[in-house]
Amino acid sequence: MSLEEDILIERFLKKQLSPLEQEKIVQRIQEDAEFRERVNFEKQLLETLDENDWSAIENSTSPEVEEYQALFSDEKTTALRNTLKEVMETNKTQENSTHWFKYAIAASLALIISLSIFFSKESSEDLYVKYLDMEELPSLVEREHEDKLSKAYTYFENKSYNKAIPLFEKIVQESNEQKGTLLIYLGISYMESNEFNKAEAAFIELKESDLLDAPKANWFLALLALKQSNKEDAESLLKEIIAKNRYNSDKAVQLIEEL
């Protein structure tokens, strides 16, 4: 396709032709499959690089739209778009329109790659934070060590894990009442403090016990693996939860899909 036709298509898409010229182009699009494909490609490229097309959805409250708008307005993306436009305009003036076609493809791919990177899967840390639901933790109700437990729980709620840990440790050592629940709180406190070996030990102790909360251990071990960016171990534990229909098996299915 000639340079003149490239320019003609661009003018058509930008509505810079006379009504008669526009009509001729429309007719050719209907009759010429190759020309129609070329026009569609040019149209997609222009829409990709034209920030004006985004103004129609600027009032949308959709999270996805807001993310796309944030990306499209990002300084680096804007610089990329401007650079691509300059490159294409420069090459369109050359006699060989094949160059312009290649640059157009490169431009499209570059922007697609940017979008793909931006909307890549959540990181292990993001998934850990997302699925560690403190509100679903079993409640702590204990008559023994009431004052000590109350303080430990308050520290835990306030994320003062370094103060909660010694209290939970002492209660676990001194009493078997609600030990399963206490091991969960202790393990999470270790996990949130990045004391991963101690967190694993607490959850393993729970898993290997005959306590009622023992089936919950794999879920927290999976979260611990995510916290350490170990997706393989996390996936293995989640599959075990699903296979045995253990605690949070429904969430395990969702989480595996997001890994």
Long-range contacts (C-beta under 8 A, 24 or more apart in sequence): 1-35, 1-38, 1-97, 1-101, 2-97, 3-92, 3-94, 3-95, 3-97, 3-100, 5-35, 5-38, 5-97, 6-42, 6-92, 6-97, 6-100, 7-92, 9-38, 9-39, 9-42, 10-42, 10-46, 12-39, 13-39, 13-42, 13-43, 13-46, 14-46, 41-104, 42-104, 44-108, 45-104, 45-107, 45-108, 48-107, 48-108, 48-111, 49-81, 49-84, 49-85, 49-107, 49-111, 51-78, 51-81, 67-118, 67-119, 68-115, 71-114, 71-115, 71-118, 77-111, 77-114, 80-110, 80-111, 80-114, 81-111, 84-110, 84-111, 121-258, 121-259, 122-258, 123-229, 124-226, 124-227, 124-228, 124-229, 124-230, 124-231, 124-234, 125-226, 125-227, 125-229, 127-226, 127-255, 127-258, 127-259, 128-223, 128-226, 128-227, 131-223, 131-226, 131-251, 131-255, 132-188, 132-223, 134-188, 137-181, 137-184, 137-185, 137-188, 138-181, 138-184, 138-213, 139-181, 140-178, 140-181, 140-182, 140-185, 141-178, 142-171, 142-175, 142-177, 142-178, 143-177, 144-174, 144-175, 144-177, 145-170, 145-171, 145-174, 145-175, 152-185, 153-185, 156-185, 156-188, 156-189, 159-192, 161-189, 161-190, 161-192, 161-193, 162-193, 164-189, 165-189, 165-190, 165-193, 179-209, 179-211, 180-206, 180-209, 180-211, 180-212, 180-213, 180-214, 180-216, 181-213, 183-211, 183-213, 184-213, 184-216, 184-220, 187-220, 187-224, 188-220, 191-220, 191-223, 191-224, 191-227, 196-224, 196-227, 196-228, 199-224, 200-224, 215-244, 215-246, 215-247, 216-246, 216-247, 216-248, 218-246, 218-247, 219-246, 219-247, 219-248, 219-251, 219-252, 222-252, 222-255, 231-259, 234-259, 235-259
